[in-house]
Amino acid sequence: MAGQPLTVFQVAGRAMSAQLVRMNTTASNLANAGGVASSADAAYRTIKPVFQTEYDKATGLATVDVKQIVQAGEAPTKRYDPTNPQADADGNVWENAVDETRELVDMMETARGYQNDVQVMNTAKSLVLDTLKLGQGS
Amino acid sequence: MANDSLFGVHAAALEVRSQRMGLLASNIANASTPGYKAQDIDFQQALSAAENDGGFDAQAMQASTKYRVPLETSMDGNTVDLSTEQTAFAENAIAYQTTLSFLNGRIGQITRALKGE
């Protein structure tokens, strides 16, 4: 794909892929919310994608790519819970570091962004199809 | 192409509208990218460049592309305001379709003249 000039369909399409990656990370985070582990290293930490603008000099357009996925947010919190089967020798468990409220807000923003990209693509498609039919109406 | 009197201003207008659609789509695509600065085409300037300087090339587009002045600042440096972009995109799409129907009318006119109806 690199090297070729961007079209409006690639702009919207790649943005949709990026938003989908973001939605997947949010789903992973929410799925692991509320879980516990026996050590701080084994506990789940929130993951986030890093978005980066991809400019196309030839056409002046810009789309977005996921540069990398990083661990972000707080460290797992230690809780004393000796009855938990996952507790270590001292009776401690580590709670997965997921802020559920933030993830839900992120999910809504992702869905909104995805919907906007779909709408852009639909509009562009119908305009291109109309252009193809130029002069055939008469 | 620029001095083509067959389609008048509409051929150049369609070209500029098409480029502007791509640019607004880029803004919407980057609505949640940190540090992205929204851009838009100065339609007046782009259209006169397309009419006078022989076509709307990459250079003419670069000259008439401006950064949007943000209504509010955001912490991550992104200046895309979704409602502004969506409004501009819809307006641009309708203007594109209007230009298309002008072109269609012209083509129909000439076709009828050629057929001698």
Contacts between the chains, C-beta under 8 A, distances in Angstrom:
chain1	res1	chain2	res2	distance
A	6	B	22	7.7
A	7	B	22	7.6
A	8	B	21	6.0
A	8	B	22	4.7
A	8	B	25	4.8
A	11	B	22	6.7
A	11	B	25	4.9
A	11	B	26	5.5
A	11	B	29	5.1
A	12	B	25	5.8
A	12	B	28	7.8
A	12	B	29	6.2
A	14	B	29	7.4
A	15	B	28	7.6
A	15	B	29	3.4
A	15	B	30	7.4
A	19	B	32	8.0
A	22	B	32	8.0
A	51	B	30	7.9
A	51	B	32	6.4
A	51	B	33	4.4
A	51	B	34	6.8
A	52	B	33	6.9
A	53	B	30	5.5
A	53	B	33	5.1
A	53	B	35	7.5
A	53	B	36	5.0
A	58	B	58	6.6
A	59	B	22	6.7
A	59	B	58	7.5
A	60	B	19	7.4
A	60	B	22	7.5
A	60	B	23	6.5
A	60	B	39	7.9
A	60	B	58	7.1
A	60	B	61	5.5
A	60	B	62	6.5
A	60	B	65	6.1
A	61	B	22	4.8
A	61	B	23	6.7
A	61	B	25	7.4
A	61	B	26	4.9
A	62	B	26	4.2
A	62	B	29	7.3
A	62	B	30	6.1
A	62	B	36	7.4
A	63	B	26	6.7
A	63	B	29	5.3
A	63	B	30	7.6
A	64	B	29	5.4
A	64	B	30	5.2
A	64	B	33	5.1
A	64	B	36	8.0
A	109	B	32	6.4
A	110	B	32	7.9
A	112	B	82	7.8
A	113	B	31	5.6
A	113	B	32	5.6
A	116	B	28	5.2
A	116	B	31	6.8
A	116	B	82	6.9
A	116	B	86	7.0
A	117	B	28	6.7
A	117	B	29	6.3
A	120	B	25	4.8
A	120	B	28	5.5
A	120	B	29	7.6
A	120	B	89	6.7
A	123	B	21	8.0
A	123	B	89	7.1
A	123	B	90	7.9
A	123	B	93	5.1
A	124	B	21	6.4
A	124	B	25	6.8
A	127	B	21	7.2
A	127	B	93	6.2
A	127	B	96	5.5
A	127	B	97	6.9
A	127	B	100	7.9
A	130	B	97	6.5
A	130	B	100	5.6
A	131	B	14	7.9
A	131	B	100	6.4
A	134	B	100	6.5
A	134	B	103	6.0
A	134	B	104	6.4
A	134	B	107	7.1
A	135	B	103	7.7
A	135	B	104	6.5
A	135	B	107	4.1
A	135	B	108	7.8
A	135	B	111	7.8
A	137	B	104	5.5
A	137	B	108	7.1
A	138	B	104	7.0
A	138	B	107	6.2
A	138	B	108	3.3
A	138	B	111	5.3
A	138	B	112	7.4
